[in-house]
Structures are given as structure tokens and as C-alpha cells.
């Protein structure tokens, strides 16, 4: 379950950034996740909701996940497929 590792790293990075910028609260975090990344968005949201309680700057934050569609390029016919 790599979702947990990503969330832990994200929360720590946001803590550090908030401290550097003098922020006391982050209201929303938007992540772009590739369609074929293998991320299970339900697990991702569950991990976020768990770990944001452990990080005061994130306690009231919302997580927004934007899915980036997969794009395939065929080098033979020089076409892009979505």
C-alpha cells in the first residue's frame, strides 16, 4: 500500500513548507494523480484523513484528487490516443 507512504511524505513536506512560510492552517491540498499510476484513491483519502489529524496545520484541510488521463503515443502511425 504505497498510498500511505505518499501521504506521510506529503504531510511532512507540507508541515515543513507551512513552517517556512509562517502558515498555521492549510485549507485545501490538490493532487494530480495519473490514471495509470496505480494509486487507489479510496485508500489515499483514508490515509489522508488519518494522518491529517496528526499534523495540526492540516487538521481542517480538504484533499482534492484530480485524475490525469492516460495518453498513449504510437510511434508507427504517429498518433496519440487518450
Order of alpha helices (4+ residues) and beta strands (2+ residues): alpha-beta-alpha-beta-beta-beta
